[in-house]
Amino acid sequence: MDENSFNVFVDEQQQQQSISSDSSTNKHQEQIHSSSSESSLLLSSSSNTPVSNVIDISRSAGELPAKPIRSSYPSNKDKRSFHSQWYSRFTWLEYSELTDSAYCYYCRHFSTGIILNNRQLENAFSSKQGFLSHQNTQCHKIAEINYKQYVARTKSSTNVLQVIDKSRNELVKRNREKRIKIVSTLHLCGRQMIATRGHEEGESSLNRGNFIELLRWASSTDPVALSILEDSDRNATYLSPCIQNELISLLANQIQQKISEKIKGCVFALMADESRDVSGCEQLSVVIRVIDRKVETNNDRNQYSFLFKEYFLGFVKLDQFDAETLNKEIAQLLSSLNIDLQNCIAVCFDGAAVMAGKNGGVQALRRQQYIPHAIYIHCYAHKLNLVICDVTKEVPYLSEFYSIISKIYTYFHKSSVTNEIFKLVQQRLNLEDSSSSSTTTVKKWAETRWDSRWTSIKYIIQNYKVLINSLEELADDGTERSTDARGLLLALNEPLFIVTIFIMDRLLGKIKILSDQLKSKSLDFGTAHSLISAVINQISELRNEEEFTKLYDQIIEFSDKNNIDLNNKMKERRVRKTSTRFNNCLITCTIGQREEINNKNKYRIFVFYPVIDSILIEINDRFSKTNMDILRSVSSLSPDSSKFLEIDELKALCVMLKSDIQLLNNEIQVLKPMLKQLKPKNMIDLYFEVLPFEQAFPSILSLLIGAMTIPVSSTTTERTFSKMKLIKTVARNSMSDNRLSDLSLLAIEREFCVDYEKIIDAFAIQHKNSRIMLK
């Protein structure tokens, strides 16, 4: 207790000692000096009645002084009487009509127990014996001070306990402010994917890690941050790595709880995928897709994306990779967050056998054990990537073509010398050609980033002259790099490479449009299949001689500009001999031999058409929507469908969502005439048109929500892996799996506001024997 609190406590003790005349001294004093104690409070009396028995004056400090005003008061034998004018002069004075006596209000209730003599009315104003003499005594002055302090405390509604409690509350408030500053700094580091710890965090270190350095930087202007670093006890700074992990975990838990509250009572789709982190640990990413029903109608179509929510729940460390283990881990995570699996209507995984296996995959086990009515969706973005990969099997040269593209990127990025020459040549050519002032680099051909293929091809075409000139300079430098440069020069100048790169640029450009849309959260199945059909039609329309002629004219123009002879003979390749077992056979298909392709007609027959045919076959096979009744039901909810809102098509979706088919039929009969005037363009428009009539069309609204909840792709899980690689790097590879999951959650789910006060409350509960008070 500090000095101020001690003084107040002493005053309060003094007050309590004099609350009543019966308790102004201890019991021993009352027994010995009962008569003299009472006389100490009596200033003038014509009666021998004890003060404790007088009932018409104040009985406690909580009552005001008794000051009856009469026109006349009883006179004594000397014809002297009490006068009411004395009240104004002596504010502490009170009078009893029953005993015809005057009393000191201050001394009765606030005295320290000093004994006073009786005062007579005839000596009321005597400087030696009267009221003035009593007012000047030390006993009365102390009682007056006590009274004034009592009045001040009463006005502020405080007492001893409140004063002590106020001091404690201020201490708790200061402690919480410090902890909140620590939590908010950790939250900032987590959101921005900043490493918190340093190699050496001792006080003598010049770099104690981003977390402590941020606090040190803030301490120059923030007294709370300064107090954390300088005023905290050495054993209670709460800056240790263990406390950091604990606070980060509490931050992540609060976000998970908010996600759980948003999902509660809503149908959702489950998405999961696994990837290996930098330390070689397999991490399973779990994402939930749900429709946010709080989003209201908005005429801005850019705001439609806010309707679709895909929440990241965290990473799960995998020690085993069988379907049973994955299924169990996912179920445990959802159960720990109080997410009801019965509300799951769809699961979306990639095409890996352990995830998508028909009988023993995660999707099969999950539907058998928990969600029998849910459907499995093979991620459309993964399907599209498989389409591109399978094309290489049909056209032999494409494997070599992909290798050349990848080699170009590697060659100009693995060495600073080659990269610098590329930039210098590019700057020199841009100065010569004023129409080309932009500088670009060769883009990486990535296996996992599917649209990077088209981007790589596009930038090679744009920088073709730069590449040729750079390779020519590098081919003459006489180092190991010159060998690779000469090989790449031959490959880039080959006519077949030039024709192939323009063909792939044309075809992959259209597929990239589809790829970008399939990665959108707001894409529904009706729109997705419409888009796929449109892309199929566009690619099909390219398969004719006229379209190839237009493309070949562009190739000729490009070749003339870059001094390429399209009639140049291809380099000699090893010719495969036909197996002797086919000597007496008529061969009607290819058996591995490569056709010599050296003119326009052969480019069209052996490259252009096979690539188009392969793409169309794979797309039609992998994106067929006739495989599932549910997907046909979803498509029938799209306004541009030929079977829009037909009850027979919607039955499968009704069964899955447990909707009343008869009620749905009645709602459709009423809604269809209304939609003729509203004319919604897609499923999202239809949802917002029906939303204001939720009470009238609950079944249709339920189907729309369910249809939009079903995901087209699981690309959100892929995005979480991108964050994971930014957080757990080579320099931070000792990070624990729980910390990785928590930090990833803070970095990905940025839209949630964290209540730091609740974080401190949870922290205080975990640390009941804490060295500092937080509650």
DASUL-V637504 format. One record per pair of residues at least 12 apart in sequence whose ideal C-beta (glycine too) atoms are under 6 Angstrom apart, sorted by sequence separation. I is the first residue (numbers start at 1). J is the second residue. D is the distance in whole Angstrom. If there is no record, write none. Layout:
i->I j->J d->D
i->I j->J d->D
//
This chain:
i->38 j->50 d->5
i->92 j->104 d->5
i->197 j->209 d->5
i->273 j->285 d->6
i->295 j->307 d->5
i->443 j->455 d->5
i->728 j->740 d->5
i->38 j->51 d->4
i->82 j->95 d->6
i->92 j->105 d->5
i->316 j->329 d->5
i->363 j->376 d->4
i->426 j->439 d->6
i->443 j->456 d->5
i->636 j->649 d->4
i->92 j->106 d->4
i->196 j->210 d->6
i->272 j->286 d->5
i->349 j->363 d->6
i->471 j->485 d->5
i->517 j->531 d->6
i->636 j->650 d->6
i->760 j->774 d->6
i->69 j->84 d->5
i->195 j->210 d->6
i->196 j->211 d->4
i->292 j->307 d->6
i->194 j->210 d->5
i->271 j->287 d->4
i->347 j->363 d->5
i->443 j->459 d->5
i->576 j->592 d->5
i->633 j->649 d->6
i->727 j->743 d->5
i->292 j->309 d->5
i->316 j->333 d->6
i->442 j->459 d->6
i->471 j->488 d->6
i->576 j->593 d->5
i->632 j->649 d->6
i->633 j->650 d->5
i->687 j->704 d->5
i->727 j->744 d->6
i->471 j->489 d->5
i->647 j->665 d->5
i->290 j->309 d->5
i->347 j->366 d->6
i->440 j->459 d->6
i->633 j->652 d->5
i->67 j->87 d->5
i->268 j->288 d->5
i->269 j->289 d->4
i->633 j->653 d->4
i->724 j->744 d->6
i->289 j->310 d->5
i->514 j->535 d->5
i->723 j->744 d->5
i->189 j->211 d->6
i->268 j->290 d->4
i->630 j->652 d->5
i->287 j->310 d->6
i->288 j->311 d->5
i->629 j->652 d->4
i->645 j->668 d->5
i->266 j->290 d->5
i->723 j->747 d->5
i->114 j->139 d->4
i->287 j->312 d->5
i->510 j->535 d->6
i->723 j->748 d->6
i->74 j->100 d->5
i->671 j->697 d->6
i->67 j->94 d->6
i->263 j->290 d->5
i->286 j->313 d->5
i->344 j->371 d->5
i->347 j->374 d->6
i->351 j->378 d->5
i->66 j->94 d->5
i->346 j->374 d->6
i->510 j->538 d->6
i->570 j->598 d->6
i->65 j->94 d->4
i->68 j->97 d->6
i->185 j->214 d->5
i->341 j->370 d->4
i->345 j->374 d->5
i->346 j->375 d->5
i->347 j->376 d->5
i->348 j->377 d->4
i->350 j->379 d->5
i->21 j->51 d->6
i->22 j->52 d->6
i->46 j->76 d->5
i->112 j->142 d->5
i->285 j->315 d->6
i->341 j->371 d->6
i->344 j->374 d->5
i->412 j->442 d->6
i->667 j->697 d->5
i->21 j->52 d->6
i->323 j->354 d->5
i->346 j->377 d->6
i->348 j->379 d->6
i->351 j->382 d->6
i->111 j->143 d->5
i->283 j->315 d->4
i->284 j->316 d->4
i->350 j->382 d->5
i->667 j->699 d->5
i->107 j->140 d->6
i->110 j->143 d->4
i->409 j->442 d->5
i->667 j->700 d->5
i->284 j->318 d->5
i->408 j->442 d->6
i->327 j->362 d->5
i->409 j->444 d->5
i->664 j->699 d->4
i->107 j->143 d->5
i->110 j->146 d->4
i->282 j->318 d->4
i->326 j->362 d->5
i->409 j->445 d->6
i->663 j->699 d->5
i->57 j->94 d->5
i->106 j->143 d->4
i->110 j->147 d->5
i->323 j->360 d->5
i->429 j->466 d->6
i->106 j->144 d->5
i->323 j->361 d->5
i->327 j->365 d->4
i->57 j->96 d->5
i->323 j->362 d->5
i->327 j->366 d->6
i->406 j->445 d->4
i->20 j->60 d->6
i->56 j->96 d->5
i->65 j->105 d->4
i->405 j->445 d->5
i->426 j->466 d->5
i->659 j->699 d->5
i->56 j->97 d->6
i->80 j->121 d->5
i->90 j->131 d->6
i->106 j->147 d->5
i->425 j->466 d->5
i->639 j->680 d->5
i->19 j->61 d->6
i->54 j->96 d->5
i->56 j->98 d->5
i->80 j->122 d->5
i->323 j->365 d->6
i->181 j->224 d->5
i->659 j->702 d->6
i->78 j->122 d->6
i->181 j->225 d->6
i->425 j->469 d->5
i->457 j->501 d->6
i->54 j->99 d->6
i->425 j->470 d->5
i->638 j->683 d->5
i->657 j->702 d->6
i->57 j->103 d->6
i->637 j->683 d->6
i->177 j->224 d->5
i->286 j->333 d->6
i->457 j->504 d->6
i->639 j->686 d->6
i->61 j->109 d->4
i->422 j->470 d->5
i->457 j->505 d->5
i->552 j->600 d->6
i->421 j->470 d->5
i->657 j->706 d->5
i->49 j->99 d->5
i->178 j->228 d->5
i->653 j->703 d->6
i->405 j->456 d->5
i->47 j->99 d->4
i->259 j->311 d->5
i->421 j->473 d->6
i->502 j->555 d->5
i->46 j->100 d->5
i->47 j->101 d->6
i->454 j->508 d->4
i->453 j->508 d->6
i->454 j->509 d->6
i->45 j->101 d->4
i->499 j->555 d->6
i->548 j->604 d->5
i->44 j->102 d->4
i->454 j->512 d->5
i->42 j->101 d->6
i->43 j->102 d->5
i->548 j->608 d->5
i->43 j->104 d->6
i->186 j->247 d->5
i->451 j->512 d->5
i->41 j->103 d->6
i->186 j->248 d->6
i->183 j->247 d->5
i->187 j->251 d->6
i->451 j->515 d->5
i->385 j->450 d->4
i->450 j->515 d->6
i->41 j->107 d->5
i->498 j->564 d->6
i->41 j->108 d->4
i->543 j->612 d->5
i->637 j->707 d->5
i->495 j->566 d->5
i->411 j->484 d->6
i->495 j->568 d->6
i->634 j->707 d->4
i->270 j->344 d->5
i->40 j->115 d->5
i->44 j->119 d->5
i->268 j->343 d->6
i->40 j->116 d->4
i->43 j->119 d->4
i->44 j->120 d->6
i->263 j->339 d->6
i->267 j->343 d->5
i->268 j->344 d->6
i->44 j->121 d->4
i->260 j->337 d->5
i->269 j->346 d->4
i->270 j->347 d->5
i->271 j->348 d->5
i->273 j->350 d->6
i->260 j->338 d->5
i->267 j->345 d->5
i->36 j->115 d->5
i->39 j->118 d->5
i->260 j->339 d->6
i->256 j->337 d->6
i->536 j->619 d->6
i->21 j->108 d->6
i->24 j->111 d->6
i->404 j->491 d->5
i->25 j->113 d->5
i->24 j->113 d->5
i->18 j->109 d->6
i->532 j->623 d->5
i->18 j->110 d->5
i->18 j->111 d->5
i->529 j->625 d->5
i->465 j->562 d->6
i->464 j->562 d->6
i->401 j->500 d->5
i->496 j->597 d->6
i->499 j->603 d->5
i->503 j->608 d->6
i->525 j->631 d->6
i->529 j->635 d->6
i->525 j->634 d->4
i->526 j->635 d->5
i->526 j->638 d->3
i->15 j->146 d->6
i->384 j->515 d->6
i->14 j->146 d->5
i->15 j->150 d->5
i->381 j->518 d->5
i->11 j->149 d->5
i->380 j->518 d->5
i->381 j->519 d->6
i->12 j->160 d->4
i->9 j->160 d->6
i->8 j->163 d->5
i->527 j->682 d->6
i->526 j->683 d->5
i->524 j->683 d->5
i->5 j->167 d->5
i->524 j->708 d->5
i->528 j->712 d->5
i->523 j->712 d->5
i->518 j->712 d->6
i->518 j->713 d->5
i->519 j->715 d->4
i->396 j->594 d->6
i->310 j->521 d->6
i->308 j->521 d->4
i->308 j->522 d->5
i->395 j->610 d->5
i->394 j->610 d->6
i->395 j->611 d->6
i->305 j->522 d->5
i->304 j->522 d->5
i->394 j->614 d->4
i->391 j->614 d->5
i->391 j->615 d->6
i->390 j->618 d->5
i->387 j->618 d->4
i->387 j->619 d->6
i->383 j->622 d->5
i->375 j->630 d->5
i->373 j->656 d->5
i->380 j->712 d->5
i->381 j->713 d->4
i->380 j->713 d->5
i->379 j->713 d->5
i->381 j->715 d->5
i->379 j->714 d->4
i->345 j->706 d->6
i->348 j->711 d->4
i->346 j->710 d->5
i->348 j->714 d->5
i->304 j->684 d->5
i->297 j->688 d->4
i->310 j->716 d->4
i->312 j->720 d->5
i->291 j->705 d->5
i->291 j->708 d->6
i->291 j->709 d->6
i->317 j->737 d->4
i->289 j->711 d->5
i->315 j->741 d->4
i->314 j->741 d->4
i->287 j->716 d->5
i->287 j->717 d->5
i->314 j->745 d->6
i->285 j->717 d->4
i->285 j->720 d->5
i->312 j->748 d->5
i->312 j->749 d->6
i->267 j->706 d->6
i->269 j->709 d->5
i->269 j->710 d->6
i->273 j->714 d->6
i->267 j->709 d->6
i->269 j->711 d->5
i->271 j->714 d->4
i->273 j->717 d->4
i->271 j->717 d->6
i->275 j->721 d->4
i->277 j->724 d->6
i->278 j->728 d->5
i->277 j->728 d->5
i->278 j->730 d->6
i->279 j->733 d->4
i->278 j->733 d->5
i->252 j->742 d->4
i->255 j->745 d->6
i->249 j->742 d->5
i->252 j->745 d->5
i->245 j->739 d->6
i->248 j->742 d->5
i->255 j->749 d->5
i->258 j->752 d->5
i->255 j->752 d->5
i->254 j->754 d->6
i->251 j->754 d->6
i->250 j->759 d->5
i->250 j->762 d->5
i->193 j->726 d->5
i->193 j->727 d->5
i->236 j->771 d->4
i->236 j->772 d->6
i->195 j->732 d->6
i->190 j->743 d->5
i->193 j->747 d->5
i->191 j->746 d->6
i->190 j->746 d->3
i->191 j->750 d->6
i->183 j->756 d->5
i->180 j->756 d->5
i->183 j->759 d->5
i->179 j->760 d->5
i->176 j->760 d->5
i->175 j->772 d->5
i->176 j->774 d->6
i->175 j->774 d->6
i->172 j->773 d->5
//
